[in-house]
Amino acid sequence: MGLNLMGAFGIMRTIDICFVSLLDTEPPRWIKHGKLLPLPETVLGRAVYAFDLVSSIRGRSWFQGTVWNWASPWMKRVPPPSYSSRLSFLLSNLKWLAAQYLIIDILDTLNHRYTWSPSNPTPITSLPFPEQLLCAFSLCLCTVFSITAPCLIYSSVFTLVGCPLDAWPSMFDRPLSASSLQDFWSNRWHEIFRRVFDRLSTGILYIPSSALSKDVRRVLRATVIFALSGAFHLGLIQHTVHSSNIRLNGSAATSTADPHLILSETKHIFLDPSTLKFFLSQPFGLFLERAVIVPIAANLAPRFKGLITRVWVWVWLLYSSRWWCDAWVHAGLWNMEETLVGWSPVRGILKGQWWLV
């Protein structure tokens, strides 16, 4: 799936740079220590500028104390790293990587407690409701750690060859402390695809935007962004089913593989209802929050305002994430042969299964 993500991201980034950028009134600019820098004028300077722009995913530059002016507000205000040296940064990364590996192993063991049947399109929402919420929360944590763990490795390697420490801020901004659904999606969740989805939505809404009010445009923009994200994830899921089908059918021909675990592409619908429900429901959740939850919270005592919106965001996310969990498990990503770790201390201690690959 990693190569698929990189390929899809590259395609979207190419569309952004080659076509959507034609709508810009000025090119992207560097901001260094809060000061907007002029565009480079030399050939070498422009080559470095182009490389830094193309390779920047979240708006951080390869240069110390530098961000792009299109970076999110959080990315611009991330404080300088507090590590006293590169060695302390590397040791901290190693500590967190070990801790995250153990947590991933625990979650992966929990996710494989059942033999999930690919023939069931709603494997999670057919469980008792408390288990549905547990699975949704587990998938959320697995997603977080599957993004942060590789980043810890990459940042360690690049800092060893001289990359500045402030080029590697956290991939997430404390998502568990989100104060609202808008805060979660706009600020707290990872920003890997934030730029490309935002840019593509700009291109799509460029023509009708002049005839729309600000509120209507905001709703349409959120809908387009989540629709793009949904289409992107539909493609990833479909490719995962295809790859698993080839791998399992190939092994089944020469082994005693359980035929019930073999995925069938003919039984998997590209426009998966669970995936569509999750991604297309998020704009509705944002609208509901703005139209109902925020006005209700505004009339409450100050100490209850934040509590109401925080409870709301996690009720909504856990409830709607069950649909994405359905799509994830139905695609075979929690099958026994699909594991997040190769060596499992948890399953080794409990079952004697130390090696999973």
N, C-alpha and C positions, 0 to 999 in steps of 0.2 A: 504493500500500500504506500510505502514511503516514496517510491519512484513515481507512482501515480500522482501523489500530491505535488511533487516537484514539477512534473510535466504539466499538470493542470494550472499550477501557479504561474509557470513560465508562459503559458499561452495567454492567460489573463493579463499578466504584466506586459506582454508584447502588445496586446490590444490597447492597453492603457497608454503606453509610451508612444506608439505609432499613430494612434487615431484619436483617443480621448484628449491627449495633450494638445491637439489642434484647437480645442475649445478654451484653453487657458489664455489669460491675458498677459501673463508673464511666466517664465520658467521657474522651477523650484530653486530655492536659495538655502544656503547654509546659515545656521545661527550658531555663533560661537560665543559662549559666556554671555548670552542674552543679546548679542549684537548681530544684526543682519549683515552678512558679508556680501560684497559685490561678486558678480559672476567672474570666473577666471577668464583671462584674456590670452594666455599662452596655449600652445598646442598641448604641452604636457599637462598644464593645469586643467584644460578641458577634458583630457583623457581621464585624469584622476577623478574629476567631477562626474563624468559619465559612469565610470566604474562604481563609484560610491553610491550614486543614485540608483543604478540598476540592482546592486547587491543589497541595498538597504530594504529590509522588509517592514520594520516597524518605525522607521524614521530616525534611528540612531545612526551616527556616522562612524566610520572606522577611525576618525581622528578624535583625539582627546578633547572633551568639553564641547563637542559639536553635535548638533541635531539638524534635521531638515525642517524647514518651516511648515511642512505639511504634517509633521508628527502630531500625535494627540496631545492634549494638555498635560496628561499624566506623564507621557514620555518626555515632555520638555522640562517638567519640574522634578524628575527623579533626582534625588540628591547624589552627590559624588560618593563612590564606595568608601566605606569606613575601614577597609583593610589596610593594615600598616605596610604590607608588602605583597608581592605576587605569591610568595610562598604561603602566606596566611590565607589568601584567596583560594589557592589550589587545595589547601588542607580543608578549608570550609566546604568547597565543592565535593571533595572526596567523602567527607562526613555526611553531607546531605544526600549524595548519591547512594551511599550504603543504606541510609535510613529509608530512602524512597524505594530502593530495590526490595527491601524487606516488606514495606507496606504494599507494594505492587504484588508481591508473592502472596501475601495474605488475602488481598482482594481477588487475585486470580484463582486461588484455591476456593474461595467462597463462590465465585462465579461458576466454577466447575462442579458444584455439589450435585447437580442434576445432569442427566444425559438429555440434552435438549434436542428435540425433534425438528429438523428443518421443514417438515411438512405442516407444522403448526404456524400460521402467519402471526399469531398473537401469543407467543410463548410467555410473555411477562404479564400482560394484562389479564391473562386467564388464571394467574396465581391469586392466592389470598391477598387482599389489599396491603397489609403490612409488608409482605414480601415484595410486592411491586415497588413500594417506596424504597426498600432496602436495595433492590437491584438498580433502581434509578440512581440512587446516591452512589452506589458502588461504581456504576459506569461513569458518572461525573468525575469521581476521584481518579479512576483509571485514565480518563482522558487528560486530566491535569498532569498526572505523573508521567504519562507517556510522552508529554510535550516537554516537561521541565527536566526529566532525566537526560534525554539527549542533549538538551541545551547546556546542562552542566558539563557534559563531556566536551562539546564543541568549544565552550568558553574556556575550558581548561587548556585545550590544545592551542587555541589562538592566542591566549595570553602568554603561553610559553614562548611563542615566536614574536612577541612584542606588541600585540594588540592591547590598547588601553583598557583598563578594568571597567570604565564607565560606558563602554560599548556593549556591555552585557547586563542590562537591568533585568529584573525578574520578568518571566514570561506572563505572570498574572499579578494583578494588584489586589491581593487579599480578597478573592471572590466571596468567601464566606461572610465578609463584613459588608456586602452590598446593601445599600439603604433603600433600593427600589429596583424594579425590573429594568428601567432605563439605565440606572447606574450600573447594574450588572453587565448588560450587553454593551454599553457605551464605554465603560471605564474599567471594569474589573476583569472581564474575560480576556483571553489572549487576543493579540492584535495581528496575528500572522496574515489573515486575509482581510483585515479591516481596510487597508488602503485600496486593494484591487476591487473589492465589492463596492466601496464608496465611489471609486472612480467610474466603474462601469455603470452604476446607477446614475451618476451625473450625466453620462452620455445618453442613457436611455430617456432621462427626464428633461433633457436640454430643450427640446422643441416645445412640449406642452407646459413647461414650468412658468413661462411668462403669463399664462392665462389663469394660474392657480393661486389661491391664497396661501399664506405661509403655513397655516395649520394643515390644509389639504396636502400641500407639497410634502410636509413632514411625514404624514401618514403614508403617502404614496412612496416616498423614499424608503421608509422602513419596510414596506411591503416588497418593493423591488429588491432590496438588499437581502431580505430573508428568502425571497424566491430564488435569487441567484445562489445563495448558500444551499438551499434545498436541492436545486438542480445539480450543483457541484457534488453534494453528498449522495444523491441518487446515482450519479455516474460512478462514484467510488464504490458504493455498495454493489452495483451491478458487476463491476470489474472484479470485485472480491469474490462474488458468487461464481463468476466464470473461471477465475484462477483456481478456486477450491475444487470446482467440478473437474477440471483437467487433472489436478494433482491427485484427488481421491479416486477418480475413475482409472487413472494410470496405475495407482497402487493396488486397486481392487483386482486388476487383471492378473496380478502376479502374487497376491497375498490373500489373507483371510480377512480383509477389511469388512467391517459391518456395513451391509448395503443400506441400512437405515440411516447411516451417517453421511451418505453420499448426497450432495446437493444436486438438485435438478434445476437447470436454468429455465426449463419450460414451466416450472411451478413458481418461479420467482418473477413477479411483475416489475417491470422497470419503474413505472409510476407507483412505487410502493405506497399504499395508503398510510401506513404508520409514519414513514418519513415525511410525507406531505403534511400530515396532521401536525407533527411537531413543528416544522419550520414555518408553515403558513399560519399557525396559531399564535406565534410570537408577536406579530404586528397587532393582532387582536388583543393580546395581553397588555401590550403597551398602551393601546387605545383605552382599554378598560381601566388601567391604572390611572391614566390622565383624566378620564371622564368621571370615574366613580371613587377609586381608592384615595387619590390625593385630596379631593374635596371633602370626603368623610374625615380623613386625618386632620385636615385644616381646622375642623370644628371641635377637635378634641383638646384636652389639656396638653401642654407642651411635652410632658413626660411620656405621653402615649402616642404622640405623632410618629416618632421614629419607630416605635414598637409595631404599630399597625402596618407601616410600609415594609418593615423587615420581615414580619410574619407573612405578609402577602407575597413577597417575592419568592420565598422558599416554598410556600404552598403551591404557587403557580408553577415554579420550575420543577419541583418533584412530581407534581401531577402530570404535567405535559411531557416530562422526560421519560415517562413510562412508554410513550409511543415510540420515541427514538430507540429506547431499549428493546422494544419489540422488533424494530427493523434490524437492529444490530445482531440480536440473537438469531432471528430468522435467517439472516445471511450466513450463519454458521460461525460467527466470530467468537462464540463461547463454546464451540465444539471441543471435544477432548484433545484433538490434534492441534488446536489453535491456542497457544499459550503466550503469555507476555514475558516469561522468563525461561531460560534454558536450564538453569540449575535452581532447584527449589528446596531451600532449607525447611520450609514449612511442611511440604508434602514428604520430604525426606524423613522428618521426625515423626509425622503422623502415620505415613503409609509405607515408608521405605522407598519412595520414588524420588531419588535425588536428582536424576537427570531426566529431562522431559524431551530432549531432542536427540 
